Amino acid sequence: MTGLDFLLSPPVAFVLFLAVAGLIYLLGKHLAPKTTDVGGKLTSYACGEDIPGTKVQFGYRLFFFIALFFTIMHVAALIIATAPSGKLALFAVLYLAVVFLSILALVTRS
């Protein structure tokens, strides 16, 4: 390594960018106006209505459903795009039938 090449190593670059981000954060905190709690200034805005806040528990169930669908469809597209021609093309059609059944099972699950 010559000169300042060590600055390009990932640990050093990470620390440098972390320091720059910290300085930007401190500068923004210094420049921001001070807040005062005046009659609902810090509450959530809901079109002028007083709606009490409630705790919402998010789940990953829908995310995993969409991720599995995404994976199945992309693997199917990869297999079909690279399928050979001729007599072996029958395997691609069989694979599409299996993909169809798996998507059907995924969509109609209870």
C-alpha positions in Angstrom: 0.0 0.0 0.0 1.3 3.4 -0.9 0.4 6.8 0.4 -3.1 7.0 1.6 -4.3 3.6 0.1 -5.0 2.3 3.6 -8.0 4.7 3.7 -9.6 2.4 1.1 -9.6 -0.6 3.4 -13.2 -1.4 4.5 -12.7 -1.1 8.3 -11.0 2.3 8.0 -13.5 3.5 5.4 -16.4 2.4 7.7 -14.9 4.3 10.7 -14.4 7.4 8.6 -17.9 7.4 7.2 -19.3 6.7 10.7 -17.4 9.8 12.0 -18.7 11.9 9.1 -22.2 10.7 9.8 -21.8 11.5 13.5 -20.6 15.0 12.7 -23.5 15.6 10.3 -25.9 14.4 13.1 -24.4 16.7 15.7 -24.4 19.6 13.3 -28.1 19.0 12.5 -28.9 18.6 16.2 -27.1 21.9 16.9 -29.0 23.8 14.1 -32.5 22.4 14.8 -34.8 24.6 16.9 -35.6 23.5 20.4 -39.0 21.9 20.8 -41.5 22.7 23.5 -44.5 20.6 24.5 -47.3 23.1 23.8 -50.8 21.6 23.7 -50.4 18.6 21.6 -47.5 19.8 19.4 -45.7 16.5 19.9 -48.7 14.2 19.3 -49.6 12.5 16.1 -51.7 14.4 13.6 -54.9 12.7 12.6 -56.9 15.3 10.6 -57.7 17.3 13.7 -59.2 14.3 15.6 -57.9 13.2 19.0 -57.1 9.5 18.4 -55.4 7.7 21.2 -52.3 5.9 20.2 -52.4 2.1 20.1 -49.6 -0.4 20.0 -49.5 -2.3 16.7 -47.7 -5.6 16.4 -46.5 -6.2 12.9 -45.8 -9.7 11.7 -43.8 -11.3 8.9 -46.4 -13.8 7.8 -47.4 -11.8 4.7 -43.8 -11.0 3.9 -42.8 -14.7 3.9 -45.8 -15.5 1.7 -44.7 -12.8 -0.9 -41.1 -13.9 -0.6 -41.9 -17.5 -1.3 -44.1 -16.5 -4.3 -41.3 -14.3 -5.6 -38.8 -17.1 -5.3 -40.9 -19.7 -6.9 -41.7 -17.4 -9.9 -38.1 -16.4 -10.4 -36.8 -19.9 -10.2 -39.5 -20.9 -12.7 -38.5 -18.1 -15.1 -34.8 -19.1 -14.8 -35.6 -22.8 -15.5 -37.8 -22.0 -18.5 -35.3 -19.5 -19.9 -32.5 -22.0 -19.8 -34.6 -25.0 -20.8 -33.2 -27.1 -23.7 -35.2 -27.6 -26.9 -36.2 -30.9 -28.5 -37.4 -33.9 -26.4 -36.0 -32.4 -23.2 -38.5 -29.5 -23.5 -41.1 -31.8 -22.0 -39.3 -31.6 -18.7 -39.8 -27.8 -18.8 -43.5 -28.2 -19.3 -43.6 -30.8 -16.5 -41.7 -28.3 -14.3 -44.3 -25.5 -15.2 -47.1 -27.9 -14.1 -45.4 -28.4 -10.7 -44.8 -24.7 -10.3 -48.5 -24.1 -11.1 -49.5 -26.6 -8.4 -47.2 -25.1 -5.9 -48.5 -21.6 -6.5 -52.0 -22.9 -6.3 -51.2 -24.5 -3.0 -49.6 -21.3 -1.8 -52.5 -19.1 -2.8 -55.3 -21.4 -1.6 -53.7 -22.2 1.8 -56.0 -21.7 4.8 
